[in-house]
Amino acid sequence: PVKECDLPVNESDLSVNESDLSAKESDLSVKEGDLPVKEQCIDVVPEEKLPGGSRDMPRYTPSLQHSPSRGVLQKDRPPSPSLFDRSIEFLKREIDSLKFTLGTRPMLTHSEWFGIFNSDGQMIDTESYRHFLLEYDWPSELLQEGWKYLFHYYDILSNHQERVLKEKEKEKELEHLLVAWSQILELEKVNVEKTRVEKLLYLINKDVPRTDRDHDFYIGKPENSEILRDLLVTFCFANPDIGYVQGMNEVLSLFLVTVENKVAAYWGFSNYILRNRLFFNSTGLMAKLNGIAELTNVHDAELYTKLKQLDCSNMLFCQRWILLGFKRESKTFDMAVKIFTMINSLEATHYIQLHGLGKCELLSLDMFLVVAILIAARSTILSFSDQTDVYQWTGKLKLTDMSAICHARQMYQEWAKRA
């Protein structure tokens, strides 16, 4: 099992004293063959939970003889660090120069938000909006509005008057859907339909009470759980070809808590599911997991080989990460919202070829986040002896900061350049 400190590290853990970096330039040289370069590998040090690396940076391999603490930068370093440790310090300074930061992100201000709209309430600077989604923390009242654009409840170029009209239109449409399925339940026309409906309601009624039950949005507020239930049933009746998949309750809850408006939450959730509908069935999900497996092999062949030995190369152990947008893997609900916002702000628009075999894959940021998490925990995974170890590790995994997704963004952008 992985300890909380395994993934990822705090900013303070990445600090290096000036005295540690005082080695002579000659001491920092690395002989050819000491640290073999893997062209497509972005990770640098297995034990370091870092958001970077580059294609020409050397990566650590087990062939190097070193102590069990290899690759870990400790504050109380011995007075005479080894050549390997000094080399790692040199590489860390290179990584620290990357534009991705692990520290506190700036908080979006009201003036910055309203500054991207004209006097009619139309967004005139969509590039800044995307930048805010990726680089900023948002106060809750602004994130409510930001998500309405992100998940297409509002048209990105709509003005204030158009949004008011759409709100009224969508509210009426939702009310109509709520009434429609209520009437179906009352009529219970056909036995076959009744059986399907009963199964649907059984699953939803089982999942709703345990959805984010420790969150303030639900504590002592049974009416909010009822809203969650009603909206799930509404979506399933409105989209019978998709139906209900366990985990949808967790995703819809993200929308309800963040947007705090059942109409906007429902349509944002509906747009999200419809856009990702392929991954809510076994065929589409397996295709995505296969793509993740191939990316893992490209970025860390040794790690992928270990997963194959553990009978985990099908990546089924991380299917929940994909379905729920890493919600349960986030240490806090706020962290889950940040990650969900980021992975949806870079839509899957890049087709690339893996291994030069001419096979096209549609890549998205969540796929790279899986790879980044695995690379950050590679030393732990390489120590596993069987498949049970992997599933126990995933059950305890918690993301505590943005380091993994920063690394994922860098890999995503590297692949986008090749697309």
C-alpha positions as CSV (number, residue, x, y, z in Angstrom):
1,P,0.0,0.0,0.0
2,V,1.2,3.5,-0.8
3,K,1.6,6.0,1.9
4,E,0.0,9.4,1.6
5,C,3.5,10.9,1.0
6,D,4.1,8.6,-2.1
7,L,1.8,10.6,-4.4
8,P,2.4,13.5,-4.8
9,V,4.9,15.5,-2.9
10,N,4.4,18.9,-1.5
11,E,6.2,22.0,-2.8
12,S,8.4,22.1,0.2
13,D,9.8,18.7,-0.5
14,L,11.1,19.9,-3.8
15,S,13.3,22.6,-2.3
16,V,17.0,22.4,-2.5
17,N,19.5,24.3,-0.3
18,E,22.0,26.5,-2.1
19,S,24.8,24.7,-0.4
20,D,23.6,21.5,-2.0
21,L,24.1,23.0,-5.4
22,S,27.6,24.2,-4.9
23,A,29.3,21.3,-6.6
24,K,31.8,21.9,-9.3
25,E,30.7,21.8,-12.8
26,S,32.9,18.9,-13.5
27,D,31.2,17.0,-10.6
28,L,27.9,17.4,-12.3
29,S,28.9,15.8,-15.6
30,V,27.4,12.5,-16.5
31,K,29.4,10.1,-18.6
32,E,27.7,8.7,-21.7
33,G,26.0,5.4,-20.8
34,D,25.6,6.3,-17.0
35,L,22.1,7.6,-17.5
36,P,20.7,6.3,-20.7
37,V,18.4,8.5,-22.6
38,K,15.0,7.2,-23.7
39,E,13.8,9.6,-26.4
40,Q,10.1,9.5,-25.7
41,C,10.3,9.4,-21.9
42,I,9.2,12.4,-20.0
43,D,9.7,11.1,-16.4
44,V,13.1,11.8,-14.8
45,V,13.4,10.3,-11.3
46,P,11.1,7.5,-10.2
47,E,10.7,8.5,-6.6
48,E,10.3,12.2,-7.4
49,K,6.6,13.2,-7.9
50,L,7.5,15.9,-10.5
51,P,5.4,17.7,-13.0
52,G,8.0,17.7,-15.8
53,G,11.0,16.2,-17.5
54,S,11.7,16.5,-21.2
55,R,12.4,14.2,-24.1
56,D,16.1,14.7,-23.9
57,M,16.4,14.3,-20.1
58,P,17.9,11.0,-18.8
59,R,15.8,8.8,-16.8
60,Y,16.8,6.5,-13.9
61,T,17.0,2.8,-14.6
62,P,17.5,-0.1,-12.1
63,S,20.8,-1.0,-13.7
64,L,22.5,1.8,-11.7
65,Q,23.9,0.6,-8.4
66,H,22.7,2.9,-5.7
67,S,21.3,2.9,-2.2
68,P,17.5,2.2,-1.6
69,S,17.0,5.9,-1.2
70,R,18.2,6.7,-4.7
71,G,16.7,9.6,-6.4
72,V,15.2,11.2,-3.3
73,L,16.3,14.7,-2.4
74,Q,16.5,14.9,1.3
75,K,16.9,18.1,3.3
76,D,19.6,16.6,5.6
77,R,22.0,15.4,2.9
78,P,25.4,13.9,3.9
79,P,28.2,16.4,3.5
80,S,29.7,14.5,0.5
81,P,26.9,13.6,-2.0
82,S,27.6,10.9,-4.6
83,L,27.9,11.7,-8.2
84,F,24.4,10.3,-8.8
85,D,22.9,12.6,-6.2
86,R,24.7,15.6,-7.6
87,S,23.5,14.7,-11.1
88,I,19.9,14.4,-9.8
89,E,20.2,17.9,-8.2
90,F,21.4,19.3,-11.6
91,L,18.4,17.7,-13.3
92,K,16.0,19.0,-10.6
93,R,17.2,22.6,-11.3
94,E,16.3,22.0,-15.0
95,I,12.9,20.7,-14.0
96,D,12.3,23.7,-11.7
97,S,12.7,26.0,-14.7
98,L,9.6,24.5,-16.3
99,K,6.6,26.9,-16.6
100,F,4.3,24.5,-14.6
101,T,4.3,25.3,-10.9
102,L,3.4,23.2,-7.9
103,G,2.7,26.1,-5.6
104,T,-0.5,28.0,-4.9
105,R,-2.2,29.0,-8.1
106,P,-3.5,32.6,-8.5
107,M,-7.2,33.1,-7.5
108,L,-9.3,34.5,-10.3
109,T,-10.7,37.9,-9.5
110,H,-14.0,39.4,-10.4
111,S,-12.4,42.1,-12.5
112,E,-10.4,39.5,-14.5
113,W,-13.5,37.5,-15.1
114,F,-15.8,40.4,-16.2
115,G,-12.9,41.8,-18.2
116,I,-13.3,39.1,-20.9
117,F,-16.9,40.2,-21.6
118,N,-18.2,43.2,-23.5
119,S,-21.0,45.6,-22.5
120,D,-23.6,43.1,-23.9
121,G,-22.3,40.3,-21.7
122,Q,-20.7,38.5,-24.6
123,M,-17.4,36.7,-24.0
124,I,-14.8,38.4,-26.3
125,D,-11.7,36.7,-25.0
126,T,-12.1,33.0,-25.1
127,E,-8.3,32.4,-24.9
128,S,-8.2,34.1,-21.5
129,Y,-11.1,32.0,-20.4
130,R,-9.3,28.7,-21.3
131,H,-6.2,30.1,-19.6
132,F,-8.2,30.7,-16.4
133,L,-9.6,27.2,-16.5
134,L,-6.1,25.7,-16.6
135,E,-4.0,28.0,-14.5
136,Y,-6.3,29.6,-11.9
137,D,-8.2,28.7,-8.8
138,W,-11.7,30.0,-9.0
139,P,-14.0,31.4,-6.2
140,S,-17.1,29.4,-6.0
141,E,-19.4,32.1,-7.3
142,L,-17.3,32.5,-10.5
143,L,-16.8,28.8,-11.0
144,Q,-20.6,28.4,-11.2
145,E,-20.6,30.6,-14.2
146,G,-17.4,29.2,-15.7
147,W,-18.8,25.6,-15.6
148,K,-21.9,26.8,-17.5
149,Y,-19.7,27.7,-20.4
150,L,-17.4,24.8,-20.0
151,F,-20.2,22.2,-20.2
152,H,-22.2,24.1,-22.9
153,Y,-25.2,25.1,-20.8
154,Y,-24.3,28.6,-22.2
155,D,-23.1,29.1,-25.7
156,I,-19.6,30.4,-25.5
157,L,-20.4,33.5,-27.6
158,S,-23.9,34.2,-26.2
159,N,-24.8,37.6,-24.8
160,H,-26.7,38.3,-21.6
161,Q,-30.1,38.5,-23.2
162,E,-29.6,35.2,-25.1
163,R,-28.5,33.5,-21.9
164,V,-31.6,34.6,-20.0
165,L,-33.8,33.2,-22.8
166,K,-31.9,29.9,-22.8
167,E,-32.2,29.6,-19.0
168,K,-36.0,29.9,-19.3
169,E,-36.1,27.4,-22.2
170,K,-34.0,24.8,-20.5
171,E,-36.0,25.1,-17.2
172,K,-39.2,24.4,-19.1
173,E,-37.6,21.5,-20.9
174,L,-36.4,19.9,-17.7
175,E,-39.8,20.3,-16.1
176,H,-41.4,18.6,-19.0
177,L,-38.9,15.7,-18.7
178,L,-39.6,15.4,-15.0
179,V,-43.3,15.2,-15.5
180,A,-42.9,12.7,-18.4
181,W,-41.1,10.0,-16.5
182,S,-43.3,10.5,-13.4
183,Q,-46.3,9.6,-15.6
184,I,-44.6,6.6,-17.0
185,L,-43.9,5.3,-13.4
186,E,-47.6,5.8,-12.5
187,L,-48.9,4.0,-15.6
188,E,-46.6,1.0,-15.5
189,K,-48.0,0.0,-18.9
190,V,-46.0,-3.1,-19.9
191,N,-44.4,-5.8,-17.7
192,V,-41.1,-5.6,-19.7
193,E,-41.0,-1.8,-19.3
194,K,-41.9,-2.2,-15.6
195,T,-39.0,-4.6,-15.1
196,R,-36.5,-2.3,-16.7
197,V,-37.8,0.7,-14.7
198,E,-37.6,-1.2,-11.5
199,K,-34.0,-2.3,-12.1
200,L,-33.1,1.3,-13.0
201,L,-34.7,2.7,-9.8
202,Y,-33.1,0.0,-7.7
203,L,-29.6,1.0,-8.8
204,I,-30.2,4.7,-8.5
205,N,-31.9,4.4,-5.1
206,K,-29.0,2.3,-3.9
207,D,-26.3,4.7,-5.1
208,V,-27.8,8.1,-4.2
209,P,-27.8,7.8,-0.3
210,R,-24.0,7.1,-0.3
211,T,-23.1,9.9,-2.7
212,D,-20.9,12.5,-1.0
213,R,-22.8,11.9,2.2
214,D,-20.1,13.7,4.2
215,H,-20.4,16.9,2.1
216,D,-22.1,19.9,3.5
217,F,-24.4,20.0,0.5
218,Y,-26.1,16.8,1.6
219,I,-25.6,16.7,5.4
220,G,-29.0,17.4,7.0
221,K,-30.5,18.3,3.5
222,P,-32.4,15.2,2.2
223,E,-34.0,17.4,-0.4
224,N,-30.7,17.7,-2.2
225,S,-30.4,13.9,-2.4
226,E,-33.9,13.8,-3.8
227,I,-32.9,16.3,-6.5
228,L,-29.9,14.1,-7.3
229,R,-32.1,11.1,-7.6
230,D,-34.7,12.8,-9.7
231,L,-32.2,14.2,-12.2
232,L,-30.5,10.8,-12.6
233,V,-33.9,9.2,-13.3
234,T,-34.7,12.0,-15.7
235,F,-31.5,11.6,-17.7
236,C,-32.0,7.8,-18.0
237,F,-35.6,8.2,-19.3
238,A,-34.5,11.0,-21.7
239,N,-31.5,8.8,-22.9
240,P,-32.7,5.2,-22.8
241,D,-29.9,4.1,-25.2
242,I,-27.3,5.2,-22.5
243,G,-29.4,4.4,-19.4
244,Y,-27.7,4.4,-16.0
245,V,-24.1,3.4,-15.3
246,Q,-22.9,3.3,-11.7
247,G,-20.7,6.2,-11.2
248,M,-23.0,8.7,-12.9
249,N,-24.3,9.7,-9.4
250,E,-20.8,10.8,-8.5
251,V,-20.4,12.9,-11.6
252,L,-23.8,14.5,-11.3
253,S,-23.0,15.4,-7.7
254,L,-20.0,17.3,-8.9
255,F,-22.3,19.4,-11.0
256,L,-24.9,19.9,-8.4
257,V,-22.4,21.0,-5.7
258,T,-20.4,23.2,-8.0
259,V,-23.2,24.9,-10.0
260,E,-25.8,25.0,-7.2
261,N,-28.6,25.1,-9.7
262,K,-30.5,22.0,-10.6
263,V,-31.3,23.2,-14.1
264,A,-27.8,24.2,-15.1
265,A,-26.4,21.1,-13.3
266,Y,-28.7,18.7,-15.2
267,W,-27.9,20.1,-18.6
268,G,-24.2,20.4,-17.9
269,F,-24.1,16.8,-16.7
270,S,-26.2,15.7,-19.7
271,N,-23.9,17.4,-22.2
272,Y,-20.9,15.9,-20.4
273,I,-22.2,12.3,-20.6
274,L,-23.4,12.7,-24.2
275,R,-20.0,14.0,-25.2
276,N,-18.3,11.1,-23.4
277,R,-20.9,8.4,-24.0
278,L,-18.5,6.0,-25.7
279,F,-16.6,5.7,-22.4
280,F,-19.7,4.8,-20.4
281,N,-19.9,1.4,-22.1
282,S,-17.5,-1.5,-22.0
283,T,-16.3,-1.2,-25.6
284,G,-15.4,2.5,-25.5
285,L,-13.9,2.2,-22.1
286,M,-11.6,-0.6,-23.1
287,A,-10.5,1.3,-26.1
288,K,-9.5,4.2,-23.9
289,L,-7.7,1.9,-21.4
290,N,-5.8,0.3,-24.3
291,G,-4.7,3.7,-25.4
292,I,-3.5,4.4,-21.8
293,A,-1.6,1.1,-21.8
294,E,0.2,2.1,-25.0
295,L,1.1,5.5,-23.7
296,T,2.5,4.0,-20.6
297,N,4.6,1.6,-22.7
298,V,5.9,4.6,-24.7
299,H,6.8,6.7,-21.7
300,D,8.1,3.9,-19.4
301,A,8.6,0.5,-21.0
302,E,10.0,-1.0,-17.8
303,L,6.9,0.1,-15.8
304,Y,4.6,-1.3,-18.5
305,T,6.5,-4.6,-18.5
306,K,6.0,-4.8,-14.7
307,L,2.3,-4.2,-15.1
308,K,2.2,-7.0,-17.7
309,Q,3.9,-9.3,-15.2
310,L,1.3,-8.4,-12.6
311,D,-1.5,-9.1,-15.1
312,C,-2.5,-5.4,-15.0
313,S,-1.5,-4.2,-18.5
314,N,-5.2,-4.1,-19.4
315,M,-5.4,-1.0,-17.0
316,L,-8.7,-2.2,-15.5
317,F,-7.5,-1.1,-12.1
318,C,-7.8,2.5,-13.2
319,Q,-11.2,2.4,-14.9
320,R,-12.8,4.2,-12.0
321,W,-10.3,7.0,-12.4
322,I,-11.6,7.6,-15.9
323,L,-15.3,7.1,-15.3
324,L,-15.4,9.5,-12.2
325,G,-12.8,12.0,-13.4
326,F,-10.4,11.1,-10.5
327,K,-13.0,12.2,-8.0
328,R,-12.4,9.4,-5.5
329,E,-8.6,9.7,-6.0
330,S,-8.7,13.3,-5.0
331,K,-7.9,14.0,-1.3
332,T,-10.6,16.7,-1.1
333,F,-13.8,17.6,-2.9
334,D,-12.2,20.9,-3.9
335,M,-9.2,19.1,-5.4
336,A,-11.6,16.8,-7.4
337,V,-13.4,19.9,-8.8
338,K,-10.0,21.4,-9.9
339,I,-8.9,18.3,-11.6
340,F,-12.3,17.8,-13.3
341,T,-12.2,21.3,-14.5
342,M,-8.7,20.9,-16.0
343,I,-9.3,17.6,-17.7
344,N,-12.4,19.0,-19.4
345,S,-10.8,22.3,-20.4
346,L,-8.5,20.5,-22.9
347,E,-10.9,18.5,-25.0
348,A,-9.8,15.4,-26.9
349,T,-9.0,16.9,-30.2
350,H,-5.6,15.5,-31.1
351,Y,-5.2,12.3,-33.1
352,I,-1.7,10.7,-32.9
353,Q,0.0,7.5,-34.0
354,L,1.4,5.2,-31.4
355,H,4.5,3.1,-32.0
356,G,4.6,4.1,-35.7
357,L,2.0,1.5,-36.5
358,G,-0.4,3.9,-38.1
359,K,-3.0,3.3,-35.4
360,C,-4.8,6.6,-34.6
361,E,-5.9,7.3,-31.0
362,L,-7.9,10.2,-29.8
363,L,-6.0,11.5,-26.8
364,S,-7.4,13.4,-23.9
365,L,-5.8,14.9,-20.8
366,D,-7.3,12.3,-18.4
367,M,-5.3,9.6,-20.2
368,F,-2.1,11.4,-19.6
369,L,-3.0,12.0,-16.0
370,V,-3.2,8.2,-15.5
371,V,0.2,7.8,-17.0
372,A,1.6,10.6,-14.9
373,I,0.3,9.0,-11.7
374,L,1.8,5.6,-12.6
375,I,5.2,7.2,-13.4
376,A,5.2,9.1,-10.1
377,A,4.5,5.9,-8.2
378,R,6.8,3.7,-10.4
379,S,9.1,2.7,-7.5
380,T,6.1,1.5,-5.5
381,I,4.6,-0.4,-8.4
382,L,7.9,-2.0,-9.3
383,S,8.0,-3.4,-5.8
384,F,4.6,-5.1,-6.1
385,S,4.5,-8.9,-6.2
386,D,1.0,-9.6,-7.5
387,Q,-2.2,-8.1,-8.9
388,T,-3.7,-7.7,-5.4
389,D,-1.0,-5.2,-4.5
390,V,-2.0,-3.0,-7.4
391,Y,-5.7,-2.9,-6.5
392,Q,-4.9,-2.2,-2.8
393,W,-2.7,0.7,-3.9
394,T,-5.4,2.2,-6.1
395,G,-7.9,1.9,-3.3
396,K,-5.7,4.1,-1.1
397,L,-4.3,6.5,-3.7
398,K,-5.0,10.2,-3.0
399,L,-3.9,13.2,-5.1
400,T,-3.0,16.0,-2.7
401,D,-1.8,18.7,-5.2
402,M,-1.6,19.6,-8.8
403,S,1.9,18.0,-9.6
404,A,0.6,14.9,-11.4
405,I,-1.8,16.9,-13.7
406,C,1.0,19.4,-14.5
407,H,3.1,16.5,-15.6
408,A,0.1,15.2,-17.6
409,R,-0.3,18.5,-19.3
410,Q,3.3,18.6,-20.4
411,M,3.0,15.1,-21.9
412,Y,-0.3,16.0,-23.6
413,Q,1.3,19.1,-25.2
414,E,4.3,17.1,-26.3
415,W,2.1,14.7,-28.1
416,A,-0.1,17.5,-29.5
417,K,3.0,18.9,-31.2
418,R,3.5,15.6,-33.0
419,A,-0.2,15.3,-34.0
